Amino acid sequence: MALALPLYVSEVWLRVFEYAMVGAVAAIGLTLLSGHCGQLSLGTPFFMLVGGTAYAALAADAEAGSDLVGIGLPPVIAIVGAVVVSSLAGLAFAPVAGRVSGIYLAVATLSLVFLGLYLGQRFTEFTGGAATGRPAPPFTIFGFSLTTREPELTVLGVPFGAQERMWYLFLILVIGGIFLALGAVRSRPGRSWRAVRDNPASAAAMGVNVARARATAFAVSAGYAGLAGVMMVLWFGLLKADENEFQGSWSIAAAISLLAIVIIGGLGSVWGAVLGAAFVFGLPLALRLLVPSVPLLASITEGSGGFTPSVITAFAYGSLIVLVVIFEPGGLAAIGRRITARFGR
């Protein structure tokens, strides 16, 4: 069904699903860190910015007379390089991530958002700055672009433009991210993460290097965030530094949204991260498309003093977080397991 979706869905709705997939990849990394290793982080947007910037610099061609850095690597190598650079940035934070946890780590990682704001605006040769940004290098494989309309392609009478092609690229990245995460959860590092999460002292007594386990989880999470940052840049078609720390793709608001995804989807659930991303990242865009055609939604937003689709969505997932914490700590993933078990009997 997912493979055939571009044949039946318009480009604007494909963009909604693609944006949700961006959030899903970032949230998978965060749920590995927070749900399996017990490390509360608000620094995911910073590593997304690192990944997006690395991809733009690695994949772009150097242009005469331009101040922008461009190395001109093949996009496939550039995206791998972006993930590696993001993971290394996570490892650079290992001395902190390996020794503190809880609210202390959350405050420490929150500082990364401010660091990203400064670096993004300071090093304009990499990011393009906050005013104009820099265009995203197209993602091509053997000369075939997966993010633009060139060359022209028609499948079953449906023209495959930029969004249809990007759908398949993002679908591959999300599926790959899901299976890698599930493998990591079942692996020896995954078991050490959960041991550290449950009781660091007992884990150390059993021979687990607590600092190393936390640092490894942080690096893996940063790598996922870097991949999500590449997807974000490709989705916008532009890399642009934020103008302030409160709003933007790499801001505090983005950090809170990602944390909401993990809580709503179910802390520690890989599939829950995907469901939560569909709700938190996908719903605001979907509402913007639905409001004009649904009389009830139109009546709520018209002349209501600021009740925009984004505000309505913020109230919706804010309320859902409260309900999840009180009634179903396992989140949407636990609800899905109950429904599946009931119908499977």
C-alpha positions in Angstrom: 0.0 0.0 0.0 2.8 2.4 0.9 4.5 1.7 -2.4 1.4 2.5 -4.4 0.5 5.7 -2.4 2.0 8.2 -4.9 -0.2 6.8 -7.6 -3.4 7.9 -5.7 -2.4 10.8 -3.4 -1.7 14.3 -4.5 1.6 16.1 -4.0 0.4 18.2 -1.1 -0.7 15.1 0.9 2.6 13.4 0.1 4.4 16.3 1.7 2.4 15.8 4.9 3.4 12.1 5.0 7.0 12.9 4.2 7.2 15.5 7.0 5.9 12.9 9.4 8.6 10.5 8.3 11.2 13.2 9.1 9.9 13.3 12.6 9.7 9.6 12.8 13.4 9.1 12.1 14.4 11.7 14.7 12.0 10.3 17.2 13.4 6.7 16.7 16.8 7.9 17.7 15.4 9.8 20.7 13.4 6.8 21.9 16.5 4.7 21.8 18.2 7.2 24.0 15.4 8.1 26.4 13.3 4.9 26.4 16.0 2.3 26.4 18.9 4.1 28.0 17.0 6.5 30.3 18.8 9.6 29.0 16.5 12.6 28.7 17.7 14.8 25.9 16.5 18.1 24.3 19.4 18.4 22.0 18.1 16.4 19.0 17.5 19.6 16.8 21.1 20.5 17.2 22.2 17.2 15.7 19.6 17.5 13.0 21.2 20.8 12.1 24.7 19.2 12.1 23.5 16.4 9.8 21.7 18.8 7.4 24.6 21.1 7.2 27.1 18.3 6.7 25.0 16.9 3.8 24.7 20.3 2.2 28.4 21.0 2.4 29.5 17.5 1.3 27.0 17.1 -1.6 27.1 20.6 -3.0 29.5 21.5 -5.8 32.0 24.3 -5.2 31.0 27.3 -7.2 33.3 30.1 -8.4 32.6 33.4 -6.6 30.5 31.7 -3.9 31.3 31.8 -0.3 29.4 28.5 0.4 31.5 25.4 1.1 30.9 22.6 -1.4 32.9 19.4 -1.6 31.0 17.7 -4.4 30.7 14.2 -3.1 28.0 11.8 -4.5 24.8 12.3 -2.5 24.8 8.7 -1.2 28.2 9.2 0.2 27.3 12.6 1.5 24.3 11.3 3.4 26.4 8.6 5.0 29.0 11.3 5.8 26.3 13.4 7.4 25.2 10.6 9.7 28.8 9.9 10.7 29.5 13.6 11.4 26.4 13.8 13.6 27.4 10.6 15.5 30.8 12.1 16.0 29.2 15.2 17.4 27.2 13.0 19.7 30.4 11.3 20.8 32.0 14.7 21.5 29.2 15.2 24.0 30.0 11.8 25.6 31.9 13.2 28.6 28.7 14.9 29.7 26.2 12.3 28.4 28.2 9.5 30.0 28.2 11.0 33.5 24.9 12.8 34.1 21.3 11.8 33.6 17.8 13.0 34.2 17.0 16.7 34.4 20.7 17.5 34.5 21.3 16.0 31.1 18.1 17.7 29.8 19.4 21.1 30.8 22.9 20.3 29.4 21.4 19.2 26.1 19.1 22.2 25.9 22.3 24.3 25.7 23.0 22.6 22.4 20.0 24.4 20.9 21.6 27.7 21.7 24.9 26.5 20.5 23.3 25.5 17.2 21.7 28.9 16.9 25.0 30.6 17.3 26.9 28.3 14.9 24.2 28.4 12.3 24.3 32.2 12.2 28.0 32.5 12.6 29.3 30.0 10.0 27.2 31.2 7.0 29.7 29.5 4.6 28.2 26.2 5.7 24.6 27.0 6.5 23.9 30.0 4.3 22.8 32.0 7.4 19.4 32.9 8.7 18.4 35.3 6.0 18.6 33.4 2.8 20.0 30.0 3.6 21.5 27.7 0.9 19.7 25.4 -1.6 19.7 21.7 -0.8 21.8 19.7 -3.2 19.6 17.3 -5.2 19.7 13.6 -4.2 20.7 11.7 -7.3 21.6 8.0 -7.9 23.4 7.2 -11.2 22.1 10.5 -12.6 18.5 10.0 -11.6 17.2 12.6 -9.2 14.9 11.5 -6.3 14.2 15.1 -5.2 13.6 17.0 -8.4 11.6 16.4 -11.6 14.6 15.7 -13.8 14.6 13.5 -15.8 10.9 13.2 -16.5 9.2 10.0 -15.4 5.7 8.7 -15.8 4.3 5.5 -14.1 0.9 4.1 -15.0 0.0 7.5 -16.4 1.0 9.4 -13.3 3.8 11.9 -13.7 6.4 11.3 -11.0 7.6 14.7 -9.9 9.8 15.7 -6.9 7.3 14.6 -4.2 6.5 11.2 -5.6 10.2 10.4 -5.9 11.0 11.9 -2.5 8.3 9.6 -1.0 10.2 6.5 -2.0 13.5 7.9 -0.8 12.1 8.8 2.6 10.3 5.4 2.8 13.5 3.6 2.3 15.3 5.7 4.9 12.5 5.2 7.5 12.2 1.5 6.9 16.0 1.2 7.2 16.0 3.2 10.4 13.2 1.1 11.9 15.0 -2.2 11.3 18.3 -0.9 12.4 16.7 0.3 15.6 14.9 -3.0 16.2 18.2 -4.8 15.7 20.0 -2.4 18.1 17.3 -3.0 20.8 17.8 -6.8 20.6 21.6 -6.6 20.5 24.1 -6.6 23.3 24.4 -2.8 23.4 20.6 -2.6 23.6 20.6 -4.9 26.6 23.3 -2.8 28.3 21.3 0.4 27.6 18.3 -1.1 29.4 20.4 -2.3 32.3 21.8 1.2 32.8 18.3 2.6 32.5 16.9 0.3 35.1 19.7 0.5 37.7 23.1 2.0 36.8 24.7 0.6 40.0 23.5 -3.0 39.3 24.6 -2.6 35.7 28.1 -1.6 36.7 28.2 -4.6 39.1 27.4 -6.9 36.2 30.3 -5.5 34.2 28.5 -2.9 32.1 30.5 0.2 31.5 27.8 2.7 32.3 29.6 5.8 30.9 30.3 3.9 27.6 26.8 2.6 27.3 25.3 6.1 27.7 27.8 7.6 25.3 27.1 4.9 22.7 23.3 5.5 23.0 23.9 9.2 22.6 26.0 8.7 19.5 23.4 6.4 17.9 20.6 8.9 18.7 22.7 11.7 17.2 23.2 9.7 14.0 19.5 9.2 13.7 19.0 13.0 14.3 21.6 13.7 11.6 19.7 11.6 9.1 16.5 13.4 10.0 18.2 16.7 9.5 19.2 15.6 5.9 15.6 14.6 5.3 14.4 18.0 6.6 16.8 19.9 4.3 15.7 17.8 1.3 12.0 18.3 2.2 12.3 22.1 2.4 14.7 22.2 -0.5 16.7 24.6 1.6 19.1 24.7 4.5 18.5 27.7 6.7 19.7 28.6 10.2 17.0 29.6 12.7 16.5 33.3 13.4 15.9 32.7 17.1 16.0 29.8 19.6 12.3 29.5 20.1 10.9 28.9 16.6 12.3 27.1 13.6 13.4 23.7 12.4 16.3 23.4 15.0 14.7 25.3 17.9 13.4 24.6 21.4 9.9 24.2 19.9 11.3 21.4 17.7 12.9 19.7 20.7 9.6 19.8 22.7 7.7 18.4 19.7 10.2 15.5 19.4 9.9 14.8 23.1 6.1 14.8 22.7 6.3 12.3 19.9 8.3 9.9 22.1 5.8 10.3 25.0 2.7 10.0 22.9 4.0 7.1 20.9 5.2 5.2 23.9 8.6 5.6 25.6 11.0 3.0 24.2 8.7 1.8 21.4 10.2 2.2 17.9 6.9 1.7 16.2 5.3 4.1 18.7 7.8 6.8 17.6 6.4 6.4 14.0 2.8 6.7 15.2 3.7 9.7 17.4 5.4 11.5 14.6 2.3 11.0 12.4 0.3 12.8 15.1 2.7 15.6 16.1 4.4 16.3 12.8 1.7 15.2 10.4 -1.5 16.5 12.0 -0.8 20.3 11.8 -0.1 20.1 8.1 -3.1 17.8 7.5 -5.4 20.2 9.4 -4.2 23.1 7.2 -5.4 21.1 4.2 -8.6 19.9 5.8 -9.8 23.1 7.4 -11.1 24.8 4.1 -13.1 21.6 3.2 -14.5 20.7 6.5 -17.3 23.1 7.7 -16.8 22.2 11.4 -13.0 22.9 11.4 -13.6 26.1 9.3 -16.1 27.4 11.8 -13.6 26.8 14.6 -10.7 28.6 12.9 -12.6 31.5 11.4 -12.8 34.6 13.6 -11.8 32.6 16.7 -9.0 34.8 17.8 -5.9 32.7 17.0 -7.3 29.2 16.8 -5.1 28.2 13.8 -4.5 24.6 12.9 -1.2 24.7 14.7 -2.8 26.0 17.9 -5.5 23.3 17.7 -2.9 20.6 17.2 -0.8 22.0 20.1 -3.9 21.7 22.4 -4.6 18.2 21.0 -1.2 16.7 21.6 -0.8 18.5 24.9 -4.0 17.0 26.1 -3.0 13.6 24.7 0.3 13.7 26.7 -1.6 14.3 29.9 -4.0 11.5 29.1 -1.2 9.1 28.1 0.7 9.8 31.3 -2.3 9.3 33.5 -4.1 6.4 31.8 -1.7 4.7 29.4 2.0 5.2 30.0 2.7 2.8 27.2 1.4 5.4 24.7 -0.1 4.7 21.3 2.1 1.6 20.9 0.5 0.0 23.9 -3.0 0.8 22.7 -2.1 -0.7 19.3 -0.8 -3.9 21.0 -4.1 -4.2 23.0 -6.2 -3.8 19.9 -4.1 -6.3 17.9 -4.2 -8.8 20.8 -8.0 -8.5 21.0 -8.7 -9.0 17.3 -6.0 -11.7 17.2 -7.9 -14.0 19.5 
